Amino acid sequence: MAFHVFVKKLSVLLLLGGLLIMTSSSGNHPNKIASNRLTYLRFDFTITNVTEKGMVVNAQLINTGKDTVYFLTESCLGDLYFFEYDTAQFSAVPKILCNTSWPLMHKIPPASVYSFESAFQRKVSSKKIKLGFDFYKVDRDFPVKNMNPGSVHRPNNEKTILWAEEKDIE
């Protein structure tokens, strides 16, 4: 009887110890996604080549912080697919079509800008556009090579959207 009580108490201690270890893992864990506090990042854009049917958006992610920032997109026009916008008014227009798009890590050094360009088609005659960018921040040692195609897209409740000010379309 005493042995049975001892085994039961030992099992409870091992279970609690395992839970404690799992919840207090090191910040260097390779699958750990970086914090969502992005006060040192800014997203902005300008609009060029405006026509009745569409426009070109020149976008910038600006790192005003002291550290290099790492983030994920995709190998085939990945930046385009991380825009957030009103899909009833606009649609993103890829310049090329790919069969597969692999996860890709980019970095923005301190006091630097990451620039990219995308085309948008108007579905209605909108006078303004509001754009955001889903910034998928990761640590420098994030194992991007272990990810599958398309796996960088997250549910809305997990996204970190950097919003730019709404712009006039002229």
Secondary structure, 3 states (H helix, E strand, C coil): CHHHHHHHHHHHHHHHHHHHHHHCCCCCCCCCCCCCCCCCEEEEEEEECCCCCEEEEEEEEEECCCCCEEEEEECCCHHHHHEECCCCCEEEECCCCCCCCCEEEEEECCCEEEEEEEEEEECCCCCEECCEEECEEECCCCCHHHCCCCCCCCCHHHCCEEECCCEECC
